[in-house]
Amino acid sequence: MTRKEERFDLTGKVALVVGGGGYLGVPTCRGLAEHGAHVVVADVRKEMAEKASIQLAAEGLSIEAMGLDIGDEGAVKAAIDDIVSRHGHLDIAVNSTARSTGKPMDEMALVDWEKGLRISLSGAFVLSREAGRVMVSQGSGSIIQFSSMYGKVSPDPRIYAPNFNVNPVDYGAAKAGILQMVRYQAVMLGPKGVRVNAVVPGPFPNPVGQGGDAEFVKKLSDKVPMARVGDAEEIVGAVVFLASDAASFITGTEIVVDGGWTAW
Ligand SMILES: NC(=O)c1ccc[n+]([C@@H]2O[C@H](COP(=O)([O-])OP(=O)(O)OC[C@H]3O[C@@H](n4cnc5c(N)ncnc54)[C@H](O)[C@@H]3O)[C@@H](O)[C@H]2O)c1
């Protein structure tokens, strides 16, 4: 293998991708595995993790599936302990989960707000803490949290009205919280060899959902300097880079993959 190839090589690494059965999760798992990692695809929708695992194994990749609710502190700890007991180490932990209360702000009860944060922010915290615990004991590791453009800027209500509930306030607050959490954890874990970063996706509408609505996709595209939405495949480079030795001096920061959405 050339030095050029070695920089991005993940051979021998074990990766956990929570939310790995989702729209951006599946290409993320594929990308990590294509670069040599053994990938544990974990998802609260166990059937989606299994579907992804069957599909990626058929492509010759090293994959296993796991049902996991990132909002269940004990389950996250047990899952990581299980991975380490079976594989000996955990080198890459990715959180690609998302939860939305689906309510506009004036209809959102405190309990809705708290439910959203429980998954999107507290879940992210628990995964980082537990993966970080293992990685500190190893002296190495890379934690990658999915934030969002809506952790940096507000949704433009004109795009979503009247169906504004797809981007509720708890979602953006959690995604902004992730960006600060990443900086904090990077500072604490940096001396111990563990890197913590975020990827910040812009508009990647899933064709099965909103991405199937041509008018909506046009509205999104009109707000992107690159004049289009992202293809799910386009998130992979940032994740693989942050997971790999190519990013060995990069921690406490974010890679924005948004076609320029947050640039103007
Ligand atoms: N797609 C986009 O346009 C976009 C934009 C900005 C940010 N993001 C972020 O990127 C990440 C991936 O987004 P996506 O488009 O693939 O979404 P998705 O909904 O397709 O995938 C999210 C996955 O997380 C899983 N999940 C939800 N709650 C969970 C829980 N409690 N425990 C474990 N798994 C759980 C879901 O089952 C799903 O498979 C998310 O963090 C999302 O907020 C996506």
The ligand as a Gaussian input file, in Angstrom:
#p B3LYP/6-31G(d) Opt

LIG

0 1
 N      -30.635000      14.270000       5.430000
 C      -30.448000      15.566000       5.652000
 O      -30.819000      16.429000       4.852000
 C      -29.721000      16.020000       6.886000
 C      -29.430000      17.379000       7.021000
 C      -28.774000      17.808000       8.140000
 C      -28.411000      16.916000       9.114000
 N      -28.710000      15.606000       8.974000
 C      -28.312000      14.703000      10.034000
 O      -27.649000      13.604000       9.472000
 C      -27.942000      12.437000      10.232000
 C      -28.508000      11.368000       9.320000
 O      -29.680000      11.865000       8.702000
 P      -30.537000      10.987000       7.703000
 O      -31.012000      11.871000       6.640000
 O      -29.790000       9.752000       7.377000
 O      -31.772000      10.632000       8.624000
 P      -32.560000       9.237000       8.691000
 O      -33.810000       9.549000       9.435000
 O      -32.689000       8.607000       7.359000
 O      -31.611000       8.339000       9.568000
 C      -31.532000       8.458000      10.948000
 C      -31.465000       7.063000      11.510000
 O      -31.389000       7.185000      12.941000
 C      -32.189000       6.156000      13.478000
 N      -32.588000       6.550000      14.835000
 C      -33.541000       7.433000      15.200000
 N      -33.647000       7.476000      16.524000
 C      -32.735000       6.595000      17.001000
 C      -32.403000       6.167000      18.301000
 N      -33.058000       6.622000      19.369000
 N      -31.417000       5.239000      18.443000
 C      -30.776000       4.724000      17.357000
 N      -31.097000       5.060000      16.093000
 C      -32.055000       5.990000      15.921000
 C      -33.376000       6.053000      12.547000
 O      -34.024000       4.808000      12.681000
 C      -32.711000       6.254000      11.192000
 O      -32.368000       5.027000      10.585000
 C      -28.887000      12.865000      11.334000
 O      -28.169000      13.170000      12.495000
 C      -29.500000      14.126000      10.775000
 O      -29.949000      14.991000      11.777000
 C      -29.354000      15.122000       7.879000

